[in-house]
Amino acid sequence: MVIRSRLLSAGSYLPAKIITNDELAKTVDTSDDWIQQRTGIRQRHIAADGELTSDLAIKAAEQALANAGLTGADLDCIVLGTTTPDHTFPATATKVQQRLGMHHGFALDVQAVCSGFVYALTIADNFIRLGQAKRALVIGAETFSRILDWQDRNTCVLFGDGAGAVILEAAEGKGDNSDQGILTTHLFSDGRHYDALFVDGGPSATKTTGVVHMEGKEVFRHAVTNLAASIDAAIAAAHIAPGDVDWLVPHQANQRIIHSMGQKLKLPPEKVVVTVDRHANTSAASIPLALAEAVNDGRIQRGDLILMEAMGGGFTWGSALVRW
């Protein structure tokens, strides 16, 4: 027998404010057609003034806990993937911990940009498999709108705000691919591409927050290659065929990349969870937002095999194969 991290539930939260492509076109040189043709994005949710990353994370976490029939006191580990913490320190996860009424265990943030949820899921899974935690809350939450230059049409049209969360619980498994829970995870990074996607600020460098800069063509080229490699790694490690995967829940950055990854797995479009058109790229929140939507609307059922993959600045990338 082996210890697996079983996923009990998922939750999500999107800010109420929505900005459409047509609204953006009133303030920056772009158009709905231009954005949709290149990305598939139609709109994005934007956090209200005073609405913090921790606020989004709390609401997603509360929904996940309610769906699992649990409270914060039932947790002993929180791992929060975010690029946009409330403050430089302490970790935003500790604020979530306090507000959930969890007064034991531990909470930490993970910074891997758009790969943040896959990284956070992997870290929580390792804690559980090593016996250092029995039940974990994993969150991806972002107020990415706070680090955008709203006059740069190459970046401001791409991103949005939101949060998603899942609850993991230690469970015994047989050690094969029929087990429920996280079957395999793979993490990668390559710092040689640090300057292809970055924020030009930070407490050590500039004492400011800064804004996003991106070499779009370079990021796209590496994303296609790296995401395909992360899928191959998951399939090889689990000793399965691409056709064994029931659902692809990808990072929601670009419709063309999502489509190509679905084709790689030979999945019909209806088996690829897509939210990029409505959410835009919510960085670390994009995978758990998409997962929560498909789980809570009944598309993903118990026993389904799910592949998640993401790539972000750094570059970082990774995959997770999970049996729901």
N, C-alpha and C positions, 0 to 999 in steps of 0.2 A: 504493500500500500504506500501511496505517496500523498503529500499534502498539496492540495490545489487551492487556488484563490477563486472561489465561486462568486459570480456576480449575482447579487440578490435583486437589485433594482437600479433604475436610472431616473434622473430628474433634470430639469432644465429651466432656464429663465432668460427671457429677452426683454430689454427695455421697451417701454411703450412707444417712444418716439421712433418714427420711421422716416427715412429720407430716400426718396426715389431718385432714379437717374435723371429724370426731367427736372427735379428740384436742384440737383447738383449742377446741371447745365446752365442754371441761371447765374451761378457764381464762378464757374470755371469753364474753360474752353473744352467742352466735351458734349456728348449727346447720348441719348438712350441707345441708339443703334451702335455707336462706336463702342460703348461699354459692353453691351450684350454680345456683340460679335466676337470680341476678344476674350471675354471672361465668362459670359453666361449670367452675370449679375444684373438684377432688376432693381433691387432695393437693399437697404441695410438698416439695422436698429442701432440707435445712438443713445448712450446713457444720458440721463438728465443732469443738469447742473446739480452738483452735490451728491450724485449717485456714484458710489465708489465701487471698485472691483470687489471689495469684501461684501458689499450689499448684493451684488449679482451672485456671488459665490454662495452666500447664505441662502438665498431663495432657491437656487438649484439644489443645494444640499438638503434643505428642508423638504423639498418635494421627493427627493430620493429616499430620505429617511421615512417619510410618510408612506411611500410605496412599499417599503420593506417592513413597515410596522415597528420601526425602531425610533429611538431618540438619541440625542448627542451623547448621553451618558452610556450608551451601549457601544460606543466607539473607543478604540484605543490608539488610533493612528489617523492622521489627516495629512495627505500629500496634495498640495495645490500647485498646478502648473499655471504660471502667469508670467507675462512680460511687462505687465503694467500694475505693479503692486501699489497699495495705498501709499506706502512710505518706503524710503530706502531701507529702513529697518524699524521695528522688527518685522518678521515674516507676516504677510497677510494671513497666512494659515492660522497663526495664533489668535488673530482677531476672530476668525471664523470659529475656532475652538471655544473661545470665551462665550461667544453669542449663542452657540449651540448647547451650552451647559456641560461641556466636556472638561472636567477638572483633573484629569489624569492622563496618562499616556503622553503622546508627543505630536507635534504638528510642524510641518516645514514647507517652504516654497521650493519649486523647481523652475529653473529658467532655461528653457530650450526653445523659446519662441514658438513657432507653429507645431513643433514636435513635442511641446510641453506635456500634453496629455499622455502620449505614448510613453514618454520618459517617466512621468508620475505614476502611471499604471504599473510599469516595470519595477519601479522602486518599491511601491506598496506590495506587489506580488512577492518580491524578494523578502521583505520583512515577514510576510505571512508564511512563506515556505521555510524560512529559517526559525520559525517559532517565536519571533520577536513581536508579533501582533496577531490577534485572532480576528479582528474585524476592522476594516479600514474604509475611510471615505476618500475617494479620489476625485478631484475637481479640476476642470479647466475653466478659467475665468479671465476675461479681458475687458478693459475699457480702452481699446486700441485707438479710438477716436481722439484720445488725449495726446497721442504722439504723432499725429498726422499734420502735414502742411496742407491746409485746405485749399491752397492755390496750386498745388502740384497735381495735375490730372493723372500723372502716371502712378500715383500712390493713393491719393485720397479716395478714388472711386472703388478701391479694392477691398477695403476693410470695414468691419462693423464690430459691435460690442455684444457680449452675451456670456452665458455660463452654462456648463453642463456638469453633471456629477454622477458617480456610480458608487454603490456600496459593495465591498468585497468581504467575504467571510471564509475562514479556513474550513476546508472540507476534505474528507478522505477520498482518494481516487485510486484507480487500478494502475495508473501510470501509462495508459495508452490514449489513443485519440478519441475514445468513446467517453472519456471523463468530461464532466461538466466543469467549466471554469477556464482559467487562462492556461493554454497548452504550451505556448512558446512566445517569447518576445525577443526582438533584436534591435539594438541601438547602435547608431553610427554617428560620427562627426568628422569634419575635415576643415580645420581652421585656416587652410590656405585660401578659402573663399570668404573670409571674414568681411571683406569690404564690398561684397556683391549685394548684401542685404543687411543694413545696419541702421542704428539710430545715432545721430551725431552729437550725443550728449551723454552725461553721466557724472556722478559725484566726484570721481577721481580725475576725469579728463577735463570737464568744462564747468562743473558745479551747476549744471543745468539739466533739464530733462531731454531736450533735443527732439528732432523729428526723424521720421523714417526716410531712408534713401535706398533705392533699389535699382540694380541693373536688370531690367525685366527679361531681356532675351537670355542673359546668362543664367538667371534663376530658373527660367522655364526649361532650358536645355538640361541643366543638372537635375531638375525635379523629375523629368521623364526617366532619366537613366537611374537615378538613385532610388526612386520609388519602385521601379521595376525590380531592382536588385533586392530591396527589402522584402518584396513579395516572394521572390525566389528563395530567399533565406528562410522565410517562414514555412513555405511549402516543403522545402528540402528537410528542415529540422523535424517537421511533423510527419514526414514520410507519407504525404498525401498527393493527390493529383489536383491540378487547378479546378477541375470539375467537381471536386468534393466540397468546395466552398459554397455555402448557401447565400451569403451576403457579403458585399464589399461596403464597408463604412469608411470612406476615405476622408482625408483632410480636404476641406472645402475651399480651395484656392482658385481653381480655374476649371471650367466645365470641360475644356478640351483634354486636360490632364486626367480628370476623373474618367472621361469616356475611354481614353487609351488604356487606363489601368483595368477597367471593366472588360475591355476586349482581351487584354492579356489573360484574364481569368476565364474567358469565354462565358461570361455571365450576360444574360439578357438585361436590357436597361432597367427593367422593373426590379432587379435584384441588386442594384447599385443605389444606395441611399444618397440622394442629392438634396442639399439645402442651400447651396451657394447662390441660387437665384434669388432667394428670399433673405438670406442672412449675410451674404458676402463672406469674406474671409475673416473669421473671428479668432484666428490664431489658435492658441491652445484650447479654446472653447469649441472649435468647430466639430471635432470628432464626437465628444460627448453630447453636444447639442443634436447632432444627426442621429446618434445612437439612441438617445432618449426619445426622440420623435418616433423612430421606427419601432422601438420596443413598446412605447405607451400607446401607439395607435394600432398595435396588434400585428404589424407586419412580421416582426421578428418573434419567433416562438421558441419555447424551451426546447433545447436540443439542437437548435440551428448553429451552424458553424460560421463564425464571423471573422473576417479579416479586416483589420484597421491599419492604415499606413499614413505617414505624414512626413513633410520636410519643411524645415524652417531655417532662419538665419544661423550662420555659424561656419559652414552649413551643418545642420543636424538633421538626421532622418531616422526612421525606424518603423517597425511593424509589430503588431500583436495579433496572435491567432487565439480566438476565444470561442468556446462552446457555451452558448447562452443556456 
